[in-house]
Amino acid sequence: MKGFAYLKNVATLELDRDTCIGCGMCARVCPHQVFVIAENKSRIVDLDACMECGACALNCPVKALRVESGVGCASGMINEWLQGLNLRGKGGGGCC
């Protein structure tokens, strides 16, 4: 789903680089490649691509990440992606 972006400058994602141990787990679990590991620490490279799913914070072993996760923006982006692939049938519905 690379190429999708949430609203500019509104993601709640925060990284405490002093706490980060550079394990790279955030980069492995992030579906939008928001993180890279540079100089043995994680770095946010595309904050606007964050869909606030919370996978990074949930998997960080030292709790260096904080994000107010929820399904709102994530479900909207997933539905938009699925519509683009024409995989969904006609009709309403939602994720919840």
N, CA, C and O atoms as a DFTB+ gen file, in Angstrom:
384 C
 N C O
     1  1       0.817      -1.189       0.000
     2  2       0.000       0.000       0.000
     3  2       0.861       1.252       0.000
     4  3       0.414       2.321       0.415
     5  1       2.066       1.121      -0.454
     6  2       2.951       2.280      -0.533
     7  2       2.331       3.319      -1.451
     8  3       1.741       2.978      -2.476
     9  1       2.462       4.563      -1.089
    10  2       1.929       5.634      -1.905
    11  2       0.721       6.300      -1.292
    12  3       0.356       7.408      -1.686
    13  1       0.090       5.638      -0.323
    14  2      -1.030       6.255       0.365
    15  2      -0.494       7.177       1.448
    16  3       0.575       6.933       2.007
    17  1      -1.225       8.219       1.739
    18  2      -0.832       9.132       2.813
    19  2      -2.067       9.611       3.536
    20  3      -3.122       9.827       2.940
    21  1      -1.911       9.770       4.820
    22  2      -2.968      10.306       5.649
    23  2      -2.902      11.826       5.515
    24  3      -2.114      12.332       4.716
    25  1      -3.692      12.550       6.259
    26  2      -3.645      14.006       6.221
    27  2      -2.258      14.495       6.632
    28  3      -1.617      13.886       7.488
    29  1      -1.800      15.566       6.043
    30  2      -0.470      16.104       6.309
    31  2      -0.342      16.618       7.748
    32  3      -1.215      17.320       8.259
    33  1       0.758      16.252       8.372
    34  2       1.162      16.770       9.683
    35  2       0.155      16.553      10.803
    36  3       0.029      17.402      11.684
    37  1      -0.565      15.434      10.789
    38  2      -1.514      15.181      11.867
    39  2      -1.298      13.841      12.579
    40  3      -1.940      13.586      13.597
    41  1      -0.431      13.002      12.081
    42  2      -0.200      11.700      12.715
    43  2       0.306      11.896      14.141
    44  3       1.089      12.804      14.417
    45  1      -0.151      11.037      15.030
    46  2       0.207      11.141      16.444
    47  2       1.481      10.377      16.789
    48  3       1.880      10.346      17.954
    49  1       2.115       9.771      15.818
    50  2       3.302       8.954      16.044
    51  2       4.455       9.774      16.612
    52  3       4.795      10.838      16.094
    53  1       5.054       9.256      17.694
    54  2       6.225       9.888      18.304
    55  2       7.278       8.824      18.585
    56  3       6.950       7.715      19.008
    57  1       8.533       9.161      18.350
    58  2       9.652       8.262      18.593
    59  2      10.626       8.918      19.556
    60  3      11.047      10.056      19.348
    61  1      10.982       8.193      20.614
    62  2      11.998       8.652      21.564
    63  2      13.315       7.990      21.171
    64  3      13.584       6.853      21.558
    65  1      14.133       8.704      20.403
    66  2      15.394       8.127      19.906
    67  2      16.371       7.804      21.030
    68  3      17.222       6.930      20.864
    69  1      16.273       8.480      22.157
    70  2      17.157       8.167      23.284
    71  2      16.841       6.794      23.864
    72  3      17.742       6.097      24.331
    73  1      15.587       6.405      23.839
    74  2      15.164       5.104      24.356
    75  2      15.375       3.991      23.339
    76  3      15.603       2.841      23.716
    77  1      15.302       4.320      22.063
    78  2      15.419       3.339      20.980
    79  2      16.731       2.568      21.073
    80  3      17.792       3.143      21.315
    81  1      16.635       1.233      20.873
    82  2      17.834       0.382      20.886
    83  2      18.232      -0.071      19.482
    84  3      19.197      -0.818      19.323
    85  1      17.500       0.373      18.472
    86  2      17.856       0.061      17.084
    87  2      17.586      -1.362      16.662
    88  3      18.248      -1.863      15.752
    89  1      16.634      -2.034      17.293
    90  2      16.351      -3.438      16.964
    91  2      15.726      -3.599      15.580
    92  3      15.839      -4.662      14.971
    93  1      15.074      -2.561      15.082
    94  2      14.475      -2.602      13.754
    95  2      13.088      -3.218      13.694
    96  3      12.535      -3.379      12.606
    97  1      12.519      -3.565      14.832
    98  2      11.192      -4.176      14.832
    99  2      10.144      -3.236      14.230
   100  3       9.266      -3.685      13.493
   101  1      10.223      -1.953      14.530
   102  2       9.248      -0.999      13.985
   103  2       9.286      -0.993      12.459
   104  3       8.240      -0.968      11.810
   105  1      10.467      -1.016      11.897
   106  2      10.606      -1.013      10.441
   107  2      10.071      -2.307       9.833
   108  3       9.530      -2.293       8.727
   109  1      10.216      -3.418      10.540
   110  2       9.719      -4.701      10.030
   111  2       8.197      -4.787      10.042
   112  3       7.608      -5.372       9.133
   113  1       7.555      -4.217      11.052
   114  2       6.101      -4.387      11.171
   115  2       5.292      -3.260      10.535
   116  3       4.082      -3.404      10.361
   117  1       5.920      -2.159      10.191
   118  2       5.193      -1.018       9.624
   119  2       4.771      -1.310       8.186
   120  3       5.621      -1.578       7.336
   121  1       3.447      -1.261       7.901
   122  2       2.995      -1.560       6.543
   123  2       3.297      -0.461       5.526
   124  3       3.140      -0.685       4.325
   125  1       3.725       0.713       5.973
   126  2       3.964       1.834       5.048
   127  2       5.393       2.341       5.049
   128  3       5.661       3.441       4.564
   129  1       6.308       1.561       5.582
   130  2       7.724       1.935       5.579
   131  2       7.956       3.342       6.130
   132  3       8.663       4.150       5.528
   133  1       7.353       3.615       7.273
   134  2       7.494       4.914       7.930
   135  2       8.884       5.057       8.559
   136  3       9.367       6.175       8.737
   137  1       9.527       3.940       8.894
   138  2      10.796       3.952       9.625
   139  2      11.964       3.419       8.798
   140  3      11.784       2.602       7.895
   141  1      13.152       3.894       9.123
   142  2      14.408       3.289       8.687
   143  2      15.309       3.220       9.915
   144  3      15.123       3.954      10.886
   145  1      16.279       2.329       9.850
   146  2      17.278       2.255      10.908
   147  2      18.514       2.963      10.383
   148  3      19.076       2.579       9.357
   149  1      18.927       3.996      11.093
   150  2      20.092       4.790      10.705
   151  2      20.921       5.079      11.952
   152  3      20.383       5.483      12.983
   153  1      22.203       4.874      11.855
   154  2      23.106       5.104      12.970
   155  2      22.665       4.330      14.214
   156  3      22.700       4.846      15.331
   157  1      22.244       3.066      13.992
   158  2      21.837       2.153      15.066
   159  2      20.625       2.621      15.859
   160  3      20.457       2.240      17.018
   161  1      19.788       3.438      15.251
   162  2      18.552       3.910      15.873
   163  2      17.470       3.975      14.798
   164  3      17.761       4.104      13.609
   165  1      16.229       3.883      15.235
   166  2      15.120       4.065      14.311
   167  2      14.965       5.547      13.998
   168  3      15.292       6.412      14.811
   169  1      14.458       5.815      12.804
   170  2      14.196       7.195      12.402
   171  2      12.905       7.205      11.596
   172  3      12.692       6.334      10.752
   173  1      12.048       8.179      11.850
   174  2      10.813       8.342      11.084
   175  2      11.158       9.067       9.790
   176  3      11.676      10.183       9.812
   177  1      10.865       8.423       8.661
   178  2      11.192       9.035       7.367
   179  2       9.965       9.536       6.616
   180  3      10.094      10.338       5.692
   181  1       8.767       9.071       7.003
   182  2       7.555       9.501       6.301
   183  2       6.375       9.507       7.272
   184  3       5.523       8.620       7.231
   185  1       6.336      10.498       8.130
   186  2       5.292      10.598       9.144
   187  2       3.901      10.633       8.519
   188  3       2.966      10.060       9.078
   189  1       3.747      11.286       7.385
   190  2       2.438      11.408       6.754
   191  2       1.925      10.087       6.186
   192  3       0.740       9.981       5.868
   193  1       2.779       9.085       6.051
   194  2       2.345       7.769       5.591
   195  2       1.829       6.911       6.744
   196  3       1.280       5.834       6.514
   197  1       1.998       7.374       7.969
   198  2       1.554       6.614       9.144
   199  2       0.033       6.547       9.179
   200  3      -0.639       7.578       9.141
   201  1      -0.512       5.328       9.252
   202  2      -1.959       5.162       9.352
   203  2      -2.392       4.898      10.788
   204  3      -3.540       4.534      11.043
   205  1      -1.472       5.081      11.716
   206  2      -1.743       4.978      13.149
   207  2      -2.329       3.627      13.536
   208  3      -3.228       3.553      14.374
   209  1      -1.821       2.560      12.928
   210  2      -2.313       1.217      13.244
   211  2      -1.807       0.738      14.605
   212  3      -2.442      -0.102      15.243
   213  1      -0.671       1.269      15.049
   214  2      -0.132       0.917      16.352
   215  2       0.801      -0.278      16.366
   216  3       1.295      -0.652      17.429
   217  1       1.057      -0.888      15.218
   218  2       1.916      -2.073      15.167
   219  2       3.319      -1.775      15.672
   220  3       3.917      -2.601      16.363
   221  1       3.846      -0.615      15.338
   222  2       5.208      -0.269      15.760
   223  2       5.302      -0.157      17.280
   224  3       6.205      -0.729      17.890
   225  1       4.381       0.572      17.887
   226  2       4.401       0.766      19.340
   227  2       4.163      -0.548      20.071
   228  3       4.789      -0.816      21.096
   229  1       3.266      -1.358      19.548
   230  2       2.957      -2.637      20.167
   231  2       4.162      -3.578      20.152
   232  3       4.349      -4.362      21.083
   233  1       4.970      -3.505      19.110
   234  2       6.099      -4.416      18.952
   235  2       7.432      -3.860      19.426
   236  3       8.431      -4.578      19.399
   237  1       7.482      -2.609      19.858
   238  2       8.737      -2.024      20.331
   239  2       9.072      -2.592      21.719
   240  3       8.304      -2.400      22.662
   241  1      10.203      -3.284      21.853
   242  2      10.519      -3.927      23.134
   243  2      10.874      -2.954      24.257
   244  3      10.841      -3.329      25.429
   245  1      11.212      -1.716      23.917
   246  2      11.603      -0.750      24.953
   247  2      10.619       0.422      25.052
   248  3      10.882       1.402      25.751
   249  1       9.498       0.316      24.355
   250  2       8.441       1.343      24.396
   251  2       8.956       2.728      23.983
   252  3       8.642       3.731      24.623
   253  1       9.749       2.769      22.909
   254  2      10.289       4.030      22.403
   255  2       9.311       4.743      21.473
   256  3       9.564       5.870      21.048
   257  1       8.203       4.090      21.160
   258  2       7.216       4.653      20.240
   259  2       5.890       4.859      20.945
   260  3       5.490       4.079      21.810
   261  1       5.213       5.941      20.546
   262  2       3.876       6.233      21.054
   263  2       3.023       6.667      19.872
   264  3       3.449       7.473      19.045
   265  1       1.823       6.125      19.806
   266  2       0.880       6.500      18.761
   267  2      -0.528       6.270      19.293
   268  3      -0.785       5.276      19.973
   269  1      -1.423       7.173      18.990
   270  2      -2.823       7.003      19.363
   271  2      -3.480       6.203      18.250
   272  3      -3.971       6.764      17.271
   273  1      -3.481       4.893      18.411
   274  2      -3.984       4.036      17.344
   275  2      -5.493       3.887      17.413
   276  3      -6.106       3.990      18.476
   277  1      -6.060       3.644      16.265
   278  2      -7.493       3.434      16.119
   279  2      -7.768       2.930      14.721
   280  3      -6.878       2.926      13.870
   281  1      -8.982       2.508      14.482
   282  2      -9.292       1.923      13.177
   283  2      -9.778       2.938      12.159
   284  3      -9.894       2.600      10.981
   285  1     -10.061       4.148      12.554
   286  2     -10.658       5.133      11.647
   287  2      -9.883       5.351      10.375
   288  3     -10.376       5.035       9.292
   289  1      -8.686       5.881      10.473
   290  2      -7.931       6.190       9.258
   291  2      -7.433       4.915       8.584
   292  3      -7.366       4.846       7.357
   293  1      -7.087       3.913       9.375
   294  2      -6.597       2.662       8.800
   295  2      -7.668       2.003       7.942
   296  3      -7.385       1.564       6.827
   297  1      -8.891       1.928       8.448
   298  2      -9.944       1.280       7.672
   299  2     -10.267       2.085       6.414
   300  3     -10.553       1.508       5.364
   301  1     -10.223       3.397       6.514
   302  2     -10.469       4.227       5.337
   303  2      -9.433       3.994       4.256
   304  3      -9.778       3.891       3.078
   305  1      -8.182       3.912       4.634
   306  2      -7.118       3.688       3.653
   307  2      -7.214       2.292       3.052
   308  3      -7.016       2.122       1.849
   309  1      -7.519       1.285       3.881
   310  2      -7.643      -0.081       3.379
   311  2      -8.816      -0.179       2.408
   312  3      -8.698      -0.805       1.354
   313  1      -9.943       0.434       2.756
   314  2     -11.098       0.410       1.852
   315  2     -10.788       1.102       0.531
   316  3     -11.195       0.624      -0.528
   317  1     -10.071       2.224       0.582
   318  2      -9.691       2.931      -0.647
   319  2      -8.789       2.057      -1.512
   320  3      -8.943       2.009      -2.732
   321  1      -7.856       1.374      -0.876
   322  2      -6.929       0.492      -1.586
   323  2      -7.692      -0.654      -2.242
   324  3      -7.448      -0.987      -3.402
   325  1      -8.632      -1.264      -1.480
   326  2      -9.411      -2.373      -2.027
   327  2     -10.292      -1.923      -3.194
   328  3     -10.447      -2.652      -4.173
   329  1     -10.865      -0.729      -3.089
   330  2     -11.668      -0.204      -4.200
   331  2     -10.810      -0.048      -5.443
   332  3     -11.262      -0.342      -6.550
   333  1      -9.593       0.406      -5.274
   334  2      -8.682       0.573      -6.399
   335  2      -8.341      -0.743      -7.069
   336  3      -8.059      -0.780      -8.267
   337  1      -8.364      -1.825      -6.300
   338  2      -8.085      -3.147      -6.848
   339  2      -9.334      -3.815      -7.417
   340  3      -9.259      -4.885      -8.020
   341  1     -10.488      -3.167      -7.216
   342  2     -11.767      -3.707      -7.681
   343  2     -12.043      -5.101      -7.134
   344  3     -12.580      -5.955      -7.841
   345  1     -11.677      -5.333      -5.876
   346  2     -11.901      -6.631      -5.247
   347  2     -13.207      -6.691      -4.480
   348  3     -13.724      -7.775      -4.211
   349  1     -13.733      -5.554      -4.135
   350  2     -14.949      -5.517      -3.323
   351  2     -16.183      -5.580      -4.200
   352  3     -16.219      -5.037      -5.305
   353  1     -17.198      -6.261      -3.674
   354  2     -18.468      -6.335      -4.376
   355  2     -19.221      -5.026      -4.220
   356  3     -18.805      -4.140      -3.474
   357  1     -20.298      -4.920      -4.911
   358  2     -21.125      -3.718      -4.804
   359  2     -21.866      -3.729      -3.472
   360  3     -22.110      -4.787      -2.892
   361  1     -22.206      -2.576      -3.014
   362  2     -22.962      -2.487      -1.774
   363  2     -22.155      -1.794      -0.703
   364  3     -20.995      -1.429      -0.894
   365  1     -22.806      -1.625       0.428
   366  2     -22.185      -0.917       1.547
   367  2     -21.257      -1.809       2.313
   368  3     -20.554      -2.653       1.758
   369  1     -21.275      -1.602       3.577
   370  2     -20.409      -2.393       4.433
   371  2     -19.274      -1.551       4.949
   372  3     -19.008      -0.456       4.455
   373  1     -18.641      -2.057       5.905
   374  2     -17.528      -1.385       6.521
   375  2     -16.695      -2.416       7.232
   376  3     -16.974      -3.613       7.160
   377  1     -15.714      -1.974       7.890
   378  2     -14.846      -2.947       8.537
   379  2     -15.355      -3.350       9.896
   380  3     -14.977      -4.407      10.400
   381  1     -16.204      -2.542      10.510
   382  2     -16.568      -2.818      11.901
   383  2     -18.004      -3.176      12.057
   384  3     -18.458      -3.435      13.172
